[in-house]
């Protein structure tokens, strides 16, 4: 059952203006950014039957919606392209990988042709009233194509135009799972509905980057509502103040943001719509056609969290994320060797965050084999201008100021 352990994901530390941050990101992680482009060229052909050049052209109409949402994110992408020696259109296409691939999946589902595709994510939040130490815990298993084990980085961004943040992300993309110095943390799940047409709007991964700039949960919700979103997605957002929201979002405007709070201090989400509000929408949920394991992962998450004896601890969350029920399609997901090699997926990374202490525990690949390493960001994401940290610890498993790509 255990997968072969992988090398630790490299850390990339950036600072400066948006374009300079992007340039340093692209230069430091150039090999991984180029590997991302190479891999998605194959995946776009496999899932959507379009070439890389066609994908680059298809992406261009998204520039204007991104500019209207926040033009700094375009500057970051231009900087990444310059640093990695690629064209801006290459980085834009990478950041639109969800819109392109999942719109194609939704189209196939409408015609009864959908087949399961690469697995996605399992997310958990536990609030102070039920956690062992009274802190807010936010966690996720990120399951995706196995090529990402060659592309993931830990991006550490010190901003002068917004809160500093840390995100575990595919090289070339702007953000994924992470937290910022205001004590805001984000985990996420892809969703697929019949409303997913791949129409120009603010892309999924741009919104994840936008949430890294949120000053509060109210600000995070505003960012989701004011965007003309291009794709369905779930955003589970929490704060060090002990508050959280789960936002299932459809493409479009504010009316497509379906918000639910954690129940009894804990909440889990996978890759299908569960909000009671969804039934009133015109769209149909096709997530379980594309990702049928999602139902069983959520059932297992709810059972393991609901049947616990006592408070929720970080150790319990890590054990839940290492669970193998329904192997290889469990919470800790492993490759299914019966599938096409292009379509094989597994847990890319497992992340547990203590938002109070700005600490993160990262499993590089499957947590059952790699275990978790502690990353203390109380310095980078300290209390300056934000929510005070519960304790000030300086333990770390990485060298301070590390910015070069290392194994």
Secondary structure, DSSP 4 states (H G I P E B T S, - for coil): -PPPP-PPPEEEEEEESHHHHHHHHHHHTHHHHHHHHHHHHHHHHHHH---HHHHHHHHTTHHHHHHHHHTHHHHHHHHHHHHHT--HHHHHHHHTHHHHHHHHHHHHHHTT-----S--EEEEEE-TTTBTTS--EEEEEEEEEGGGGGTEEEEEEEESSS--EEEEEETTSS--EEEETTSEEEEEEE--BTT----SSB-HHHHHHHHTT-SSHHHHHHHHHHS-B-S-EEEEEEETTS-EEEEEE-SBSGGGEEEEPPBTTEEEE-SS---GGGGGSSS-B-HHHH-THHHHHHHHHHHHHHT-SSSB-HHHHHHHHT--TTTTSSSS----TTS-GGG-EEEEEEEEEETTTTEEEEEES-HHHH--EEEE-TTTT-STTSPPPSS-----SS-TT--S---
